[in-house]
Amino acid sequence: MKSNKFSTSSGLICIAIIILLFATQGFTKGVTNCESCHAKISPGIIKDFHKSKMSKAGLNCATCHGRAHKSASDANKALLPTISTCKRCHRKQVKQYMSGKHALGLLPISAFPDFAHKHPKAFIAGQKGCNGCHNLGITDKHVRNNEFRKYYKYGMDCQNCHTRHAFSVKEAKEPETCASCHTGFDHAQWEFWSHSRHGIAYLTDRKSHRGPTCQDCHMPDGNHRVMTGWGFLALRLPEKDKEWLGYRVTILKGLGVLDKDGKPTPRLELVKKANMARLDEASFNAERTKMLKSCEKCHSANFAENNLKNADMMIKAADKIFAEAIELVAGLYRDGIIPKKTNMATWPYPDLLTFYEVNTPIEQKLYEMFMDYRMKTFQAAFHINPDYTTWYGYARMKETLVEMKHLAEQMRKKR
């Protein structure tokens, strides 16, 4: 009896503490003052929130936005939620997410020379360009930095997949969630997948979940850590294939990761920090093993391994063409046919990270080969879409190299 009394008393005390904690953190049910106002000026977010599990659990606006904002005149006092806000309840998911590549989305933007200064304000601050997706990685440090907020006023991590204010798990599990970022020019994964046998099997029979979705392969068992063996740039070190290593060294010089003599530059540190490439064999093998396990849920181990190796070989085929194209333009730089740009970190190689900020048609073609055709060659191969690999990727690389050789010959004759 004494033990039961103690248990009952302890339970009541715990419940009282939880209720008190929820009340002080804004975890209270019912219509709040925030809602009575926002129901008039932004009713959609109120409707979304009341569809959410958060609302049903008793959370309210103050839980994420604080209590300082009380009227239209002090709207700037409403806190901007960050990953730390979500971590209070979703510690496991945040830990997984922060160990993956999505949480590093801001870092690649900082690698581009003069990126923020060469684009319209709407492109950067208005997030109508790259920053519209690369606002991932927002932390409390960023939010407190006024200069930073000028560019990422509404940036937040979790809502990129769990659209605020509903924060729906069901929505985040659907492949269309990934489509808003993973589409188009340089990373058309949505197009590859949705036109592949995997995508068709799923989209024609969602109820039985035939065919894997993006989440099945890249977030197995709901793991929020998203990472691949090859990474966005499809680069790894070391490389046992000496021929392929030669192509890769040329590409790394064009990226400014290696200097003209093949020695590491300060940009290598950024590549490491952003985890954009696997720089040791163990890291690559760990990610490859995880992907193979996902494949083996439907396919034999031998079938899965051969398919991934064949996709690897498409990277090598693309790199052979790409390296030749880089050396072609580098030769024009060395010979003074294309003038050196101010503070060009990769001289005498073209700086691939300037993207479309170039001065000649041949440099523009190299940029398209890098960001469009090479990407489609290897990405479509891994997403089981041979048509994109062929006609939108590999064939365009070969065609562009012929055009570049013709342009280089004309430029040398005009010298």
C-alpha positions in Angstrom: 0.0 0.0 0.0 2.8 2.4 0.9 4.5 1.8 -2.4 1.2 2.4 -4.4 0.6 5.6 -2.4 4.1 6.8 -3.3 3.6 5.9 -7.0 0.2 7.7 -7.1 1.6 10.9 -5.5 4.7 10.9 -7.7 2.5 10.5 -10.8 0.3 13.4 -9.8 3.3 15.6 -9.1 4.8 14.7 -12.5 1.5 15.6 -14.3 1.3 18.9 -12.4 4.9 19.7 -13.5 4.2 18.9 -17.1 1.0 21.0 -17.1 3.0 23.9 -15.6 5.8 23.5 -18.1 3.4 23.4 -21.1 1.6 26.5 -19.8 4.8 28.5 -19.5 6.0 27.4 -22.9 2.8 28.2 -24.6 1.4 24.7 -24.8 -2.2 25.6 -24.1 -5.3 24.7 -26.1 -8.0 26.9 -27.4 -8.1 30.1 -29.5 -5.4 32.5 -28.5 -5.1 36.3 -29.0 -2.7 35.5 -31.9 -5.4 33.5 -33.7 -8.2 36.1 -33.3 -6.0 38.6 -35.2 -4.4 36.3 -37.7 -7.8 34.8 -38.6 -8.5 38.1 -40.3 -5.1 38.9 -41.9 -3.7 35.4 -42.7 -6.5 32.9 -42.1 -4.8 30.2 -44.1 -2.1 29.6 -41.5 -4.7 29.3 -38.8 -6.6 26.7 -40.8 -3.3 24.8 -41.5 -2.3 24.9 -37.9 -5.6 23.5 -36.6 -5.2 20.5 -39.0 -1.8 19.7 -37.4 -0.9 17.3 -34.7 0.8 20.1 -32.9 -2.5 21.9 -32.4 -4.2 18.7 -31.3 -1.3 18.2 -28.8 -2.0 21.6 -27.2 0.7 23.8 -28.7 -0.1 27.3 -29.9 1.6 30.2 -31.6 3.7 31.2 -28.6 5.3 27.8 -28.5 7.4 28.6 -31.6 7.1 32.4 -31.9 7.3 33.5 -28.3 5.1 36.0 -26.5 6.7 39.3 -27.2 4.7 40.1 -30.4 1.3 41.5 -29.2 0.1 43.9 -31.9 0.6 44.9 -35.6 3.1 47.5 -34.5 5.5 45.1 -33.0 5.4 42.2 -35.5 9.2 42.2 -35.7 9.2 40.8 -32.1 7.8 37.5 -33.2 10.6 35.0 -33.0 11.7 33.3 -36.2 11.7 29.5 -35.5 14.9 27.7 -36.2 16.1 24.1 -36.0 16.6 24.6 -32.3 12.9 25.4 -31.9 12.0 22.0 -33.4 14.6 20.3 -31.4 12.7 20.9 -28.2 10.3 18.2 -29.2 12.0 16.3 -32.1 15.5 15.7 -30.7 16.1 12.5 -32.6 15.0 13.8 -36.0 17.1 17.0 -35.5 20.2 15.0 -34.6 19.8 12.9 -37.8 19.0 16.0 -39.9 22.0 18.0 -38.7 24.4 15.1 -39.6 23.2 15.1 -43.3 23.7 17.3 -46.3 20.5 19.2 -46.2 21.5 21.0 -43.0 24.6 22.2 -44.9 22.6 23.9 -47.6 23.9 27.4 -46.9 27.6 26.5 -47.2 27.8 25.9 -51.0 26.3 29.4 -51.6 29.3 30.9 -49.8 31.7 29.2 -52.1 30.5 31.1 -55.2 32.7 34.1 -55.9 30.8 37.4 -55.3 27.6 35.5 -55.5 25.5 38.0 -53.5 26.9 41.0 -55.3 26.2 39.9 -58.9 22.5 39.2 -58.7 19.3 41.3 -58.2 18.1 41.8 -54.7 15.0 39.7 -55.4 17.3 36.8 -56.4 19.1 36.8 -53.1 17.1 38.6 -50.4 13.8 37.7 -52.0 14.9 34.1 -52.3 13.7 33.8 -55.9 17.0 32.2 -57.0 19.3 29.6 -55.5 18.7 30.9 -52.0 15.0 29.9 -52.3 16.2 26.3 -51.6 19.6 27.0 -50.1 18.1 28.6 -47.0 18.7 25.3 -45.2 21.0 25.3 -42.2 19.4 28.3 -40.4 20.5 28.4 -36.8 20.0 30.7 -33.8 23.3 32.4 -34.6 22.1 33.3 -38.1 18.7 34.6 -36.8 20.4 36.9 -34.3 22.6 38.3 -37.1 20.8 41.3 -38.7 23.1 41.3 -41.8 22.2 37.6 -42.3 18.5 38.1 -41.9 18.6 40.6 -44.7 19.1 37.6 -47.0 17.2 34.9 -45.2 14.3 36.6 -43.5 12.0 33.6 -43.6 14.5 30.8 -43.7 13.9 27.7 -41.6 14.8 24.0 -42.0 12.0 21.6 -41.2 9.3 23.6 -43.0 11.0 23.0 -46.3 9.6 19.5 -46.2 6.9 19.8 -43.5 5.2 22.9 -44.9 4.3 25.4 -42.1 1.9 25.7 -40.3 0.5 22.2 -40.8 3.9 20.5 -40.5 2.4 17.4 -42.0 4.3 14.1 -41.8 2.0 12.7 -44.5 3.0 15.5 -46.9 6.7 15.1 -46.1 6.5 11.4 -47.0 5.2 12.0 -50.5 7.8 12.3 -53.4 6.3 15.6 -54.6 7.7 17.2 -51.4 11.2 16.8 -52.9 10.2 18.2 -56.3 10.2 21.9 -55.4 14.0 21.8 -55.0 15.1 18.7 -56.9 14.0 19.6 -60.3 15.1 21.4 -63.5 18.5 22.4 -64.8 21.2 21.0 -62.5 19.4 18.5 -60.4 16.3 17.1 -62.2 15.8 14.2 -59.8 12.0 14.7 -59.9 12.0 14.3 -63.6 14.3 11.3 -63.6 12.4 9.5 -60.9 8.8 10.3 -61.9 9.5 9.0 -65.5 11.4 5.9 -64.3 9.9 2.5 -63.7 10.3 3.2 -59.9 8.3 6.4 -60.2 5.6 5.0 -62.5 5.1 2.0 -60.3 4.5 4.2 -57.3 2.5 7.0 -59.0 0.1 4.5 -60.6 -0.6 2.6 -57.4 0.1 4.8 -54.4 -2.2 2.9 -52.1 -0.1 -0.3 -52.2 3.1 1.8 -52.4 4.5 -0.1 -55.5 7.9 1.3 -56.3 10.2 3.3 -54.1 9.9 7.0 -53.4 12.7 9.5 -52.7 12.1 8.9 -49.0 12.3 5.1 -49.3 15.8 5.3 -50.8 17.3 8.4 -49.2 15.5 8.4 -45.8 15.1 4.7 -45.0 12.9 4.0 -41.9 12.3 7.8 -41.6 15.9 8.6 -40.9 16.3 12.4 -41.4 20.0 12.1 -42.3 20.2 12.5 -46.1 23.6 11.7 -47.7 24.9 10.0 -50.8 28.1 8.3 -51.7 29.0 10.6 -54.6 27.5 13.8 -53.4 26.3 16.7 -55.6 29.6 17.1 -57.5 30.1 13.3 -58.1 33.7 13.5 -56.8 35.6 11.3 -54.4 39.1 10.7 -53.3 41.1 8.6 -53.3 40.6 6.9 -56.7 42.2 3.5 -57.6 41.4 3.9 -61.3 44.5 6.0 -62.4 42.9 7.1 -65.7 39.8 8.3 -63.9 41.9 10.0 -61.2 43.5 12.1 -64.0 40.1 13.3 -65.2 39.2 14.1 -61.6 42.3 16.1 -60.9 41.5 18.4 -63.9 37.9 18.9 -62.6 39.2 19.7 -59.1 41.5 22.3 -60.6 38.6 23.8 -62.4 36.7 23.9 -59.1 39.6 25.6 -57.4 40.0 22.8 -54.9 43.5 22.0 -56.4 45.9 24.6 -57.8 47.5 24.3 -61.2 50.2 22.0 -59.7 47.6 19.8 -58.1 48.1 21.0 -54.6 45.2 21.7 -52.2 43.8 25.2 -51.9 41.7 26.9 -49.2 38.6 25.9 -51.1 39.2 22.3 -50.1 38.4 23.3 -46.5 35.0 24.5 -47.7 34.3 21.3 -49.6 35.1 19.4 -46.4 33.0 21.7 -44.2 30.0 21.4 -46.6 30.6 17.6 -47.0 30.2 18.0 -50.8 32.5 15.1 -51.6 33.7 11.9 -50.0 37.4 12.3 -49.2 38.2 8.9 -47.9 37.3 5.4 -48.9 35.5 4.5 -45.7 33.1 7.5 -46.0 32.2 6.5 -49.6 31.8 2.8 -48.8 29.6 3.6 -45.7 27.1 5.6 -47.9 27.2 3.0 -50.7 26.4 0.2 -48.3 23.4 2.1 -46.9 22.1 2.6 -50.4 22.6 -1.0 -51.3 20.6 -2.1 -48.3 17.7 0.1 -49.6 18.0 -1.5 -53.0 18.1 -5.0 -51.6 14.6 -4.5 -50.1 13.3 -5.2 -53.6 16.3 -6.5 -55.7 19.0 -9.1 -55.3 22.3 -7.9 -53.9 24.1 -8.8 -57.2 21.5 -6.9 -59.3 21.7 -3.8 -57.1 25.5 -3.8 -57.0 25.9 -4.1 -60.7 23.4 -1.3 -61.4 25.2 1.1 -59.1 28.6 0.2 -60.6 27.2 0.9 -64.1 26.0 4.3 -62.9 29.6 4.9 -61.5 30.9 4.2 -65.0 28.7 6.8 -66.4 30.4 9.3 -64.1 33.7 8.2 -65.5 32.5 8.5 -69.1 31.2 12.0 -68.4 34.4 13.0 -66.6 36.5 12.1 -69.6 34.6 14.5 -71.8 34.4 17.2 -69.1 38.1 17.1 -68.3 39.0 17.5 -72.0 36.6 20.5 -72.2 38.2 22.1 -69.1 41.7 21.7 -70.5 40.6 23.1 -73.9 39.4 26.4 -72.2 42.5 26.4 -69.9 44.7 26.4 -73.0 42.9 29.5 -74.2 43.6 31.2 -70.8 47.3 30.2 -70.8 47.8 31.5 -74.3 46.1 34.8 -73.5 43.2 34.3 -76.0 40.7 34.6 -73.1 42.0 37.4 -70.7 42.5 36.6 -67.1 39.7 37.7 -64.8 40.5 39.8 -61.8 41.4 37.8 -58.7 40.8 34.5 -60.5 41.6 31.9 -57.9 41.8 29.0 -60.4 44.2 30.5 -63.0 45.1 29.2 -65.5 42.0 27.0 -65.3 38.4 28.4 -65.7 36.7 28.9 -62.4 33.7 26.6 -62.6 32.1 28.2 -59.5 31.5 31.5 -61.3 28.8 29.5 -63.3 27.2 31.7 -65.9 29.2 34.9 -64.9 31.5 34.4 -67.9 32.6 36.5 -70.9 32.8 34.2 -73.9 30.5 31.7 -75.6 33.0 28.9 -75.1 33.1 29.5 -71.3 29.2 29.5 -71.3 29.2 26.1 -73.0 31.6 24.8 -70.4 29.3 26.0 -67.7 26.3 24.3 -69.3 28.3 21.1 -69.7 29.2 21.2 -66.0 25.9 22.2 -64.4 23.4 20.6 -66.8 24.7 17.8 -69.1 27.2 16.2 -66.7 24.7 16.3 -63.9 22.0 14.7 -65.9 24.4 12.0 -67.2 25.2 10.6 -63.8 22.2 11.6 -61.8 19.7 10.1 -64.2 21.8 6.9 -64.3 21.4 6.5 -60.5 17.7 7.2 -60.8 17.2 4.5 -63.5 16.3 6.8 -66.3 18.3 5.8 -69.4 16.6 8.4 -71.7 17.7 11.3 -69.6 21.2 9.8 -69.2 21.5 9.5 -73.0 19.8 12.4 -74.7 19.8 15.1 -72.0 23.2 14.2 -70.6 25.9 12.1 -72.3 24.9 13.0 -75.9 24.8 16.7 -75.1 28.2 16.5 -73.5 29.7 15.0 -76.7 27.9 17.5 -78.9 29.1 20.4 -76.8 32.7 19.3 -76.9 32.6 19.3 -80.7 31.1 22.8 -80.6 33.8 24.0 -78.1 36.6 22.6 -80.2 35.2 24.5 -83.2 35.0 27.7 -81.2 38.5 27.4 -79.8 39.9 26.9 -83.3 38.1 30.1 -84.5 39.3 32.1 -81.5 42.9 31.1 -82.2 42.6 32.0 -85.9 41.3 35.5 -84.9 44.2 36.2 -82.5 
